[in-house]
């Protein structure tokens, strides 16, 4: 393009270059997205109204004066890698967040497009669009999906508890009664000495079977929790657990309103403790266990630890997967750490306090 033609003015699509430039400027100024152009030295060469208003500048303060390093201030370090890649000829698209003076958060999608002339990058175009609406829509969809997932988890948990209750009923109230009656009949039988020894052996085996069935049914459905209370149910389970394994277990609940929770919530907390103990039962070295429950507003915190620092939680086990299902349902999470020769796991779940 010669200097003479510039003086005379070019014609673009039937319009003089001056009119065409003004039209382009007016169009860009009516675009809500921030549009700007920066040369390879990082100096602003163009900025539309949206861009100027965002940074609180007028064109005379920005175009041809301000540099990319000056404009975003401390945020420049975050953008520098993208700017360098754009100046290297690679288009960049990324999301970023900005906190407005009123404290609200805005989400933006930025696009940096290299300006190439004869294979050389002479600058780059910047397009920044507000995607708050999209983010709000995403959050709404995620919330909806999370609610659906929570309903599925509740259904799974309730089905599991119903199946356990049915099996426990069959074991405790039907099989148990039959065995107890058989044991009573054997006790009344009167035969020879050898027969008596055999009857005593059979009676002993039936007694052991009854004890084992009671243990299994208790594990399946902690009736003590529904009949007496959460703490009593946990303590009973721990007492039975210690009869089967050589282990010391210290349990403490600091939530004064834990008995006011719904039965389903109390059973879920019980299941987390139960699964944790079953996980540790495979390692004899985990023989000192502490379990503490406390409250932090609407969150319930289970802090559990043991004395085997080399033990790794089997996250693929059915017990741990059951814990994770309950954490997901209660919008919770878990963290593992090690301190003072102890392996800690802290479980944080959303369980509002019971009624006053």
C-alpha positions in Angstrom: 0.0 0.0 0.0 1.6 3.3 -1.1 1.5 6.6 0.8 -0.3 8.2 -2.2 -3.2 5.8 -2.1 -3.5 6.3 1.7 -3.8 10.1 1.1 -6.4 9.6 -1.6 -8.3 7.0 0.5 -9.1 3.5 -0.5 -12.6 2.2 -1.4 -13.7 -0.9 0.5 -17.0 -2.5 -0.5 -18.2 0.8 -1.9 -17.1 2.8 1.2 -14.1 5.0 1.6 -11.5 3.5 4.0 -12.2 6.3 6.5 -15.9 5.5 6.6 -15.2 1.8 6.6 -12.8 2.2 9.6 -15.4 4.3 11.5 -18.1 1.6 10.8 -15.8 -1.2 12.1 -15.1 0.9 15.2 -18.8 1.5 15.8 -19.5 -2.2 15.4 -16.7 -3.3 17.8 -17.9 -0.7 20.3 -21.3 -2.3 20.3 -20.0 -5.8 21.0 -20.3 -6.9 24.7 -17.1 -8.9 24.5 -13.8 -7.2 25.1 -11.8 -6.8 21.9 -8.2 -5.5 21.7 -5.1 -5.7 19.6 -1.5 -5.8 20.9 1.7 -5.5 18.9 4.7 -7.9 19.3 6.1 -5.5 21.9 3.0 -5.8 24.0 1.7 -2.3 23.3 -2.1 -1.8 22.9 -3.0 -0.7 19.4 -6.8 -1.1 19.6 -9.4 -1.5 22.3 -13.2 -1.4 22.0 -15.6 0.3 24.5 -16.2 -2.9 26.5 -12.4 -3.2 27.0 -12.0 0.4 27.9 -14.9 0.4 30.4 -13.6 -2.7 32.1 -10.2 -1.2 32.8 -11.6 2.3 33.4 -9.7 3.9 30.6 -10.3 6.2 27.6 -8.7 5.5 24.3 -6.2 8.3 24.7 -4.9 6.6 27.9 -4.7 3.2 26.5 -4.2 2.9 22.7 -0.6 3.3 21.7 0.5 3.9 25.3 -0.3 1.1 27.8 1.5 -2.2 27.7 0.2 -5.7 28.4 2.4 -5.9 31.5 1.0 -2.7 33.0 -2.7 -3.4 32.3 -3.5 -6.5 34.3 -1.1 -5.7 37.1 -0.3 -8.7 39.3 -2.4 -10.9 37.1 0.1 -10.6 34.3 2.1 -13.6 35.5 -1.0 -15.8 35.0 -1.5 -14.6 31.4 2.2 -14.4 30.4 2.5 -18.1 29.3 -0.5 -17.7 27.0 0.8 -14.4 25.6 4.2 -15.9 24.9 2.6 -18.8 23.0 0.4 -16.4 21.0 3.5 -14.4 20.0 5.0 -17.7 19.0 2.2 -18.2 16.5 0.0 -20.5 18.6 -3.7 -19.6 19.2 -4.6 -19.7 22.9 -8.0 -20.3 24.4 -8.5 -20.4 28.2 -10.9 -19.6 31.0 -10.1 -17.3 33.8 -11.9 -15.8 36.8 -11.9 -12.2 38.0 -13.3 -10.9 41.3 -15.1 -7.6 40.8 -14.8 -4.7 43.3 -18.2 -5.7 44.8 -16.8 -9.1 45.6 -18.7 -11.0 42.9 -17.0 -13.5 40.7 -17.0 -13.4 36.9 -16.0 -16.1 34.5 -14.4 -15.3 31.2 -13.3 -17.1 28.1 -10.2 -15.5 26.5 -9.0 -16.1 23.0 -5.6 -14.9 21.8 -5.1 -15.1 18.1 -1.7 -14.4 16.5 -1.6 -11.8 13.7 0.6 -13.2 11.0 2.1 -11.3 8.1 4.3 -13.2 5.6 4.8 -15.9 8.2 5.9 -13.5 10.9 3.9 -12.7 14.1 3.4 -9.0 14.3 1.0 -9.0 17.2 -2.1 -10.7 18.5 -5.9 -10.2 18.8 -7.6 -10.6 22.1 -11.3 -11.6 22.5 -12.6 -11.9 26.1 -16.3 -13.1 26.5 -18.3 -13.1 29.7 -19.4 -16.7 30.2 -21.0 -16.2 33.6 -24.4 -17.3 32.3 -22.8 -20.6 30.9 -21.1 -21.2 34.2 -24.3 -20.7 36.1 -26.1 -23.0 33.7 -23.4 -25.6 34.2 -23.7 -25.3 38.0 -27.4 -25.7 37.8 -27.1 -28.8 35.6 -24.4 -30.3 37.9 -26.7 -29.6 40.9 -29.5 -31.3 39.2 -27.3 -34.3 38.3 -26.0 -34.4 41.8 -29.5 -34.5 43.2 -30.4 -37.4 40.9 -27.2 -39.2 41.9 -28.1 -38.6 45.5 -31.5 -40.2 45.1 -29.9 -43.2 43.4 -27.5 -43.6 46.3 -30.3 -43.2 48.8 -32.2 -45.9 47.0 -29.1 -48.2 46.9 -28.4 -47.6 50.6 -32.0 -48.2 51.6 -32.2 -51.4 49.5 -29.0 -52.7 51.1 -30.3 -52.0 54.6 -33.6 -53.7 53.7 -31.9 -56.8 52.4 -29.6 -56.9 55.5 -32.7 -56.6 57.7 -34.5 -59.4 55.9 -31.5 -61.7 56.1 -31.0 -60.8 59.8 -34.6 -61.6 60.5 -34.3 -65.0 58.7 -31.2 -65.8 60.7 -32.2 -64.5 64.1 -35.9 -65.3 64.2 -36.2 -68.5 62.1 -32.9 -70.4 62.0 -32.0 -69.3 65.5 -35.4 -70.4 66.9 -35.0 -73.8 65.3 -31.5 -74.3 66.6 -32.6 -73.2 70.1 -35.5 -75.6 70.1 -33.2 -78.4 68.9 -30.7 -77.6 71.7 -33.5 -77.8 74.3 -34.7 -81.1 73.0 -31.2 -82.5 73.1 -30.9 -81.4 76.7 -34.0 -83.4 77.7 -32.8 -86.6 75.9 -31.7 -89.4 78.3 -29.5 -92.1 76.8 -26.2 -93.9 77.5 -22.9 -92.3 78.6 -21.4 -92.3 75.1 -24.6 -90.9 73.7 -24.5 -88.2 76.4 -21.0 -87.1 75.4 -22.2 -86.9 71.8 -25.3 -85.0 72.8 -23.1 -82.5 74.8 -20.9 -82.0 71.8 -23.8 -81.4 69.5 -25.4 -79.1 72.1 -22.1 -77.1 72.3 -21.9 -76.8 68.6 -25.5 -75.6 68.4 -24.7 -73.1 71.1 -21.7 -71.8 69.1 -23.8 -71.7 66.0 -26.5 -69.6 67.8 -23.8 -67.2 69.0 -22.3 -66.9 65.5 -25.8 -66.3 64.0 -26.5 -63.6 66.6 -23.2 -62.0 65.7 -23.9 -62.1 61.9 -27.5 -60.8 62.3 -26.2 -58.0 64.6 -23.7 -57.0 62.0 -26.3 -57.1 59.3 -28.8 -55.0 61.2 -27.8 -53.1 64.3 -31.2 -53.3 66.1 -29.7 -51.8 69.3 -29.4 -48.5 67.4 -33.1 -48.4 66.7 -34.1 -49.7 70.1 -31.6 -48.1 72.5 -29.5 -45.6 70.7 -26.5 -44.9 68.4 -23.8 -44.8 71.1 -25.1 -48.0 72.7 -25.2 -49.7 69.3 -21.7 -48.7 68.5 -20.3 -49.8 71.9 -22.1 -53.2 71.6 -20.6 -53.7 68.2 -17.1 -52.7 69.4 -17.4 -55.1 72.4 -18.3 -58.0 70.0 -15.6 -57.0 67.7 -13.0 -57.1 70.5 -14.1 -60.7 71.3 -13.1 -61.8 67.8 -9.9 -59.8 67.3 -7.0 -58.9 69.6 -7.5 -55.2 69.5 -8.0 -52.2 71.7 -10.7 -49.8 70.6 -11.4 -46.4 72.2 -14.7 -44.8 71.1 -15.9 -41.3 72.0 -18.8 -39.2 70.7 -18.7 -35.4 71.4 -21.9 -34.7 69.5 -24.4 -34.1 72.2 -27.3 -34.3 69.7 -26.3 -37.4 67.8 -29.2 -39.4 69.3 -31.6 -36.9 67.8 -30.5 -37.7 64.2 -32.8 -39.8 62.0 -32.4 -43.6 62.2 -31.1 -43.7 58.6 -28.4 -41.1 59.5 -27.4 -43.0 62.6 -27.2 -46.3 60.7 -25.0 -44.7 58.0 -22.6 -43.3 60.5 -22.5 -46.7 62.2 -21.8 -48.4 58.8 -18.8 -46.1 58.3 -17.4 -47.1 61.6 -18.2 -50.7 61.0 -16.6 -50.8 57.6 -13.5 -49.0 58.9 -13.0 -51.7 61.6 -13.6 -54.5 59.2 -10.9 -53.0 56.9 -8.4 -52.9 59.8 -9.3 -56.4 60.9 -7.2 -57.9 58.1 -4.1 -56.4 59.6 -3.2 -57.7 63.1 -0.7 -54.9 63.5 -3.7 -52.4 63.6 -4.4 -53.3 67.2 -4.9 -49.9 68.8 -7.8 -47.9 67.3 -9.3 -44.6 68.2 -12.7 -43.4 67.0 -14.0 -39.9 67.8 -17.1 -38.1 66.6 -17.6 -34.4 66.9 -19.6 -31.7 65.3 -18.8 -28.5 63.4 -22.0 -26.7 62.6 -23.9 -28.7 60.0 -20.9 -31.1 59.5 -20.2 -34.3 61.4 -16.5 -35.1 61.7 -15.3 -38.7 62.3 -11.7 -38.8 63.3 -10.3 -42.4 63.3 -6.8 -43.6 63.6 -4.7 -46.7 64.3 -1.1 -47.6 65.2 0.1 -49.2 62.0 1.6 -46.5 59.9 2.5 -48.9 57.1 -1.1 -50.0 56.5 -2.7 -48.7 53.3 -6.4 -48.3 53.0 -7.8 -50.8 50.4 -9.8 -48.2 48.4 -11.1 -50.9 46.0 -12.5 -53.1 48.8 -16.3 -53.4 49.1 -16.1 -51.9 52.6 -14.3 -48.8 51.5 -16.5 -48.4 48.5 -19.5 -48.5 50.8 -17.9 -45.7 52.8 -17.4 -43.7 49.7 -21.0 -44.2 48.6 -22.2 -42.8 51.9 -19.7 -39.9 51.7 -21.1 -39.0 48.3 -24.6 -39.1 49.5 -23.8 -36.9 52.5 -21.7 -34.5 50.4 -18.6 -35.5 52.3 -14.9 -36.2 51.8 -12.1 -38.1 53.5 -8.5 -37.2 54.2 -5.7 -39.5 55.3 -2.6 -38.3 57.2 0.2 -39.6 59.5 1.3 -38.1 62.8 2.9 -39.3 66.0 3.2 -42.9 64.8 -0.5 -43.0 64.0 -2.4 -43.3 60.7 -5.3 -40.9 60.7 -8.4 -40.8 58.5 -10.8 -37.8 58.9 -14.2 -38.2 57.4 -16.3 -35.0 57.0 -20.0 -35.4 56.1 -23.0 -33.0 56.0 -25.4 -34.2 58.6 -27.4 -31.3 60.2 -27.7 -31.4 64.0 -30.7 -33.1 65.4 -33.7 -31.3 66.9 -33.2 -29.5 70.2 
